[in-house]
């Protein structure tokens, strides 16, 4: 060993102390990697929960990295004073040269500490929406929804978002607290349609599809109210009435699972189409061109005087 040490010192100019530090560093890193591998093997054998395995894999990486920094720092910087001096010298340069990575690192600490979202949540940040599938020190990863497809279904694309964006862009969480969201379906009818009967039909259909969800949502909201001030008084479906240029607009508002919005819309629309098909007094409105002669078709007391040309 002494011969090898002398050979390295003569050919590479490394002192005996530096050689010892390098050897100790390699041994410690290999030991920590081995410990992490053993821990993950026991976790994989002990549970089939994919989410739990993921959390163990991430947590073990962070813990081992922290131990490595502390132990290697104690090896290479024998005294606290030398370590403090070194950090003071490089901190200013790091702050300028690595400004963006440091912001992303601070964003990661914020996400871990404040937990605006966790892996598995469906979120929207800025113009990007998706399911959080990974969270790392400098960025998190989303499986994109919406954008090129309707009803916020998955596009199959993976988007990597810098952690620092949580500081300057709003984050909307679809699943924090409870997994249900309000959804609306707009049904436009002609002015001549029996809109009152149509409204009753829509309420019946909504009650049919939303009864169980409303009960589940109520339980989840009560649980969420223990930690957040979430107040929702009405959970049952409702139909709002308004008038547009082309006809009477009935807007069905109901609770649905945030990940099943398209399926719920399809089921409700199919029931609406079947129900309206049986009614001769209900018809959908669509863009048309129509001549209305007020002095002939208008209400008796609201007709204009006939033009004599």
C-alpha positions as CSV (number, residue, x, y, z in Angstrom):
1,X,0.0,0.0,0.0
2,X,2.9,2.4,0.8
3,X,4.4,1.6,-2.6
4,X,1.1,2.5,-4.4
5,X,0.7,5.6,-2.3
6,X,4.2,6.8,-3.2
7,X,3.6,6.0,-6.9
8,X,0.3,8.1,-6.9
9,X,2.1,11.0,-5.1
10,X,4.9,11.0,-7.6
11,X,2.8,10.7,-10.8
12,X,-0.3,12.7,-9.8
13,X,1.0,15.0,-7.1
14,X,-1.5,13.9,-4.5
15,X,-0.4,14.0,-0.9
16,X,-1.0,11.1,1.4
17,X,-3.7,13.1,3.2
18,X,-5.6,13.7,0.0
19,X,-5.3,10.1,-1.0
20,X,-6.7,9.0,2.4
21,X,-9.6,11.5,2.0
22,X,-10.4,10.2,-1.5
23,X,-10.3,6.5,-0.4
24,X,-12.6,7.3,2.6
25,X,-15.0,9.2,0.4
26,X,-15.3,6.4,-2.1
27,X,-15.9,3.8,0.7
28,X,-18.5,6.0,2.4
29,X,-20.4,6.7,-0.9
30,X,-20.4,3.0,-1.8
31,X,-21.6,2.1,1.8
32,X,-24.5,4.6,1.6
33,X,-25.5,3.3,-1.8
34,X,-25.4,-0.3,-0.6
35,X,-27.5,0.6,2.5
36,X,-30.1,2.4,0.3
37,X,-30.3,-0.6,-2.0
38,X,-30.9,-3.0,0.9
39,X,-33.6,-0.8,2.4
40,X,-35.4,-0.6,-1.0
41,X,-35.2,-4.3,-1.4
42,X,-36.9,-4.9,2.0
43,X,-39.6,-2.2,1.1
44,X,-40.3,-3.9,-2.3
45,X,-40.7,-7.2,-0.6
46,X,-42.8,-5.8,2.2
47,X,-45.4,-3.9,0.2
48,X,-47.0,-3.8,-3.3
49,X,-48.3,-0.3,-2.9
50,X,-46.7,1.6,-5.8
51,X,-47.1,5.0,-4.1
52,X,-45.5,3.8,-0.9
53,X,-42.6,2.4,-2.8
54,X,-42.2,5.7,-4.6
55,X,-42.1,7.6,-1.4
56,X,-39.5,5.3,0.1
57,X,-37.3,5.5,-3.0
58,X,-37.4,9.4,-3.0
59,X,-37.0,9.7,0.8
60,X,-34.1,7.3,0.9
61,X,-32.4,9.3,-1.8
62,X,-32.7,12.6,0.1
63,X,-31.6,11.0,3.4
64,X,-28.6,9.3,1.9
65,X,-27.6,12.5,0.1
66,X,-27.8,14.5,3.3
67,X,-25.6,11.9,5.2
68,X,-23.1,12.0,2.3
69,X,-22.8,15.8,2.5
70,X,-22.3,15.8,6.2
71,X,-19.8,12.9,6.4
72,X,-17.8,14.0,3.3
73,X,-17.8,17.5,4.6
74,X,-16.3,16.4,7.9
75,X,-13.6,14.4,6.0
76,X,-12.5,17.2,3.6
77,X,-13.0,20.1,6.1
78,X,-11.4,19.1,9.3
79,X,-12.5,22.1,11.2
80,X,-15.7,24.1,11.3
81,X,-13.7,27.3,10.7
82,X,-12.3,26.0,7.4
83,X,-15.7,24.9,6.3
84,X,-17.3,28.2,7.1
85,X,-14.5,30.1,5.3
86,X,-14.9,27.9,2.3
87,X,-18.7,28.4,2.2
88,X,-18.3,32.2,2.6
89,X,-16.0,32.4,-0.3
90,X,-18.1,30.4,-2.7
91,X,-21.6,31.5,-1.6
92,X,-21.6,34.8,-3.4
93,X,-20.4,33.2,-6.7
94,X,-23.0,30.4,-6.4
95,X,-25.8,32.8,-5.7
96,X,-25.1,34.7,-9.0
97,X,-24.1,31.8,-11.2
98,X,-26.7,29.4,-10.0
99,X,-29.6,31.7,-9.4
100,X,-32.2,29.7,-11.3
101,X,-31.2,26.3,-9.8
102,X,-31.3,27.9,-6.4
103,X,-34.8,29.2,-6.9
104,X,-35.8,25.7,-8.1
105,X,-34.2,24.2,-5.0
106,X,-36.1,26.7,-2.8
107,X,-39.3,25.7,-4.7
108,X,-38.6,22.1,-3.9
109,X,-38.2,22.9,-0.2
110,X,-41.5,24.9,-0.3
111,X,-43.3,22.0,-2.0
112,X,-42.0,19.5,0.5
113,X,-42.8,21.8,3.5
114,X,-46.1,23.4,2.6
115,X,-47.3,20.6,0.3
116,X,-49.4,22.6,-2.2
117,X,-49.5,19.2,-4.0
118,X,-48.0,15.7,-3.7
119,X,-47.3,13.0,-6.2
120,X,-50.7,11.7,-7.5
121,X,-52.5,15.0,-7.3
122,X,-54.0,16.6,-10.4
123,X,-53.0,20.2,-10.7
124,X,-52.9,23.2,-13.0
125,X,-49.9,25.7,-12.8
126,X,-50.0,28.5,-15.2
127,X,-51.1,27.1,-18.6
128,X,-50.1,23.6,-17.8
129,X,-52.4,20.9,-16.4
130,X,-51.7,17.3,-15.4
131,X,-51.2,14.6,-12.9
132,X,-48.1,14.9,-10.7
133,X,-46.1,11.7,-11.4
134,X,-42.6,12.7,-10.0
135,X,-41.1,15.3,-7.8
136,X,-37.4,16.1,-7.8
137,X,-35.0,18.7,-6.4
138,X,-35.1,21.0,-9.4
139,X,-38.4,20.1,-11.1
140,X,-41.5,18.1,-10.9
141,X,-43.2,16.1,-13.7
142,X,-46.7,16.1,-14.9
143,X,-48.6,13.7,-17.1
144,X,-50.4,16.3,-19.2
145,X,-54.2,16.5,-19.5
146,X,-56.4,18.7,-21.7
147,X,-54.7,21.0,-24.2
148,X,-55.0,18.9,-27.4
149,X,-57.8,16.7,-26.1
150,X,-61.3,17.5,-24.6
151,X,-62.6,17.1,-21.1
152,X,-59.2,17.1,-19.5
153,X,-58.2,13.6,-20.4
154,X,-54.6,12.5,-20.7
155,X,-52.6,13.5,-23.8
156,X,-49.9,11.0,-23.1
157,X,-47.3,13.7,-23.0
158,X,-44.9,14.2,-20.0
159,X,-44.2,17.8,-19.0
160,X,-41.2,18.8,-16.8
161,X,-41.9,21.9,-14.7
162,X,-39.2,23.9,-12.8
163,X,-40.0,24.0,-9.1
164,X,-39.4,27.7,-9.0
165,X,-42.7,28.3,-10.8
166,X,-44.7,27.7,-7.6
167,X,-43.4,31.1,-6.4
168,X,-44.8,33.3,-9.3
169,X,-47.7,31.3,-10.8
170,X,-50.9,30.2,-9.1
171,X,-51.3,26.5,-8.5
172,X,-54.8,24.9,-8.7
173,X,-55.2,21.5,-7.1
174,X,-58.1,19.4,-8.3
175,X,-57.8,16.7,-5.7
176,X,-56.5,18.4,-2.5
177,X,-59.1,18.1,0.3
178,X,-61.6,16.1,-1.9
179,X,-61.5,14.7,-5.4
180,X,-64.8,16.1,-6.7
181,X,-65.2,19.2,-8.8
182,X,-68.2,21.1,-10.1
183,X,-69.0,20.5,-13.8
184,X,-71.6,22.2,-16.0
185,X,-73.4,21.0,-19.1
186,X,-75.2,23.7,-21.2
187,X,-78.3,22.7,-23.1
188,X,-79.7,25.3,-25.5
189,X,-83.4,24.9,-26.5
190,X,-85.6,26.8,-29.0
191,X,-87.8,29.6,-27.6
192,X,-90.8,27.5,-28.7
193,X,-89.7,24.5,-26.6
194,X,-91.4,23.5,-23.3
195,X,-88.4,24.6,-21.3
196,X,-90.1,24.0,-18.0
197,X,-90.6,20.3,-18.7
198,X,-87.0,20.1,-20.1
199,X,-85.7,21.6,-16.9
200,X,-87.5,18.9,-14.9
201,X,-86.0,16.2,-17.1
202,X,-82.5,17.5,-16.6
203,X,-82.9,17.6,-12.9
204,X,-84.1,14.0,-12.9
205,X,-81.2,12.9,-15.0
206,X,-78.7,14.8,-12.8
207,X,-80.2,13.3,-9.6
208,X,-79.8,9.8,-11.2
209,X,-76.1,10.3,-11.9
210,X,-75.1,12.5,-9.0
211,X,-76.8,11.1,-6.0
212,X,-74.0,8.8,-4.8
213,X,-71.3,11.3,-5.7
214,X,-73.1,14.0,-3.7
215,X,-73.1,11.8,-0.6
216,X,-69.4,10.9,-1.0
217,X,-68.5,14.5,-1.7
218,X,-70.4,15.6,1.5
219,X,-68.3,13.2,3.6
220,X,-65.0,14.3,2.0
221,X,-65.9,18.0,2.4
222,X,-66.6,17.4,6.1
223,X,-63.2,15.8,6.5
224,X,-61.5,18.6,4.6
225,X,-63.2,21.2,6.7
226,X,-61.1,20.0,9.7
227,X,-58.0,21.5,8.1
228,X,-59.3,24.1,5.6
229,X,-62.2,26.6,5.6
230,X,-64.2,24.9,2.8
231,X,-67.8,25.9,2.9
232,X,-70.2,24.4,0.3
233,X,-73.8,24.6,1.2
234,X,-75.4,22.9,-1.8
235,X,-74.1,19.6,-3.1
236,X,-77.1,18.4,-5.1
237,X,-77.4,19.0,-8.8
238,X,-79.1,22.2,-10.0
239,X,-80.3,23.6,-13.3
240,X,-80.0,27.3,-14.0
241,X,-82.2,29.1,-16.6
242,X,-81.0,32.0,-18.9
243,X,-81.8,33.4,-22.3
244,X,-79.5,33.6,-25.2
245,X,-79.9,35.0,-28.8
246,X,-80.7,31.5,-30.2
247,X,-83.0,30.3,-27.4
248,X,-83.4,29.3,-23.8
249,X,-80.2,28.1,-22.1
250,X,-80.5,25.5,-19.4
251,X,-77.2,24.9,-17.5
252,X,-76.9,21.7,-15.5
253,X,-74.4,22.0,-12.7
254,X,-73.3,18.9,-10.7
255,X,-70.5,17.3,-8.8
256,X,-68.3,14.8,-10.6
257,X,-65.0,13.0,-10.0
258,X,-62.2,15.2,-11.3
259,X,-60.8,12.3,-13.3
260,X,-64.1,11.1,-14.7
261,X,-65.5,14.3,-16.2
262,X,-65.7,13.0,-19.7
263,X,-67.4,9.8,-18.8
264,X,-70.0,11.6,-16.6
265,X,-70.8,14.1,-19.4
266,X,-71.2,11.2,-21.9
267,X,-73.6,9.4,-19.7
268,X,-75.7,12.4,-18.9
269,X,-75.8,13.6,-22.6
270,X,-76.9,10.1,-23.7
271,X,-79.8,10.2,-21.2
272,X,-80.7,13.8,-22.3
273,X,-80.8,12.7,-26.0
274,X,-83.0,9.7,-25.2
275,X,-85.4,11.7,-23.1
276,X,-85.7,14.7,-25.5
277,X,-86.3,12.3,-28.4
278,X,-89.5,11.2,-26.8
279,X,-90.8,14.7,-26.5
280,X,-92.4,16.6,-29.5
281,X,-92.5,19.8,-27.5
282,X,-88.7,20.0,-26.8
283,X,-86.2,20.8,-29.5
284,X,-82.5,21.8,-29.5
285,X,-81.6,25.3,-30.8
286,X,-78.9,25.7,-33.4
287,X,-77.7,28.5,-35.7
288,X,-80.6,29.3,-38.0
289,X,-81.8,32.2,-40.1
290,X,-85.4,33.3,-39.5
291,X,-87.7,36.1,-40.5
292,X,-90.0,37.4,-37.8
293,X,-92.9,39.7,-38.9
294,X,-93.7,41.5,-35.7
295,X,-97.1,42.9,-36.7
296,X,-98.3,39.4,-37.7
297,X,-96.5,37.1,-35.2
298,X,-96.0,39.4,-32.3
299,X,-98.1,39.4,-29.2
300,X,-101.4,41.3,-29.8
301,X,-100.5,44.2,-27.4
302,X,-96.9,44.3,-28.6
303,X,-97.2,44.4,-32.3
304,X,-95.9,47.2,-34.4
305,X,-98.1,49.2,-36.9
306,X,-98.2,47.6,-40.3
307,X,-95.9,49.3,-42.8
308,X,-97.6,50.6,-45.9
309,X,-94.4,50.4,-47.9
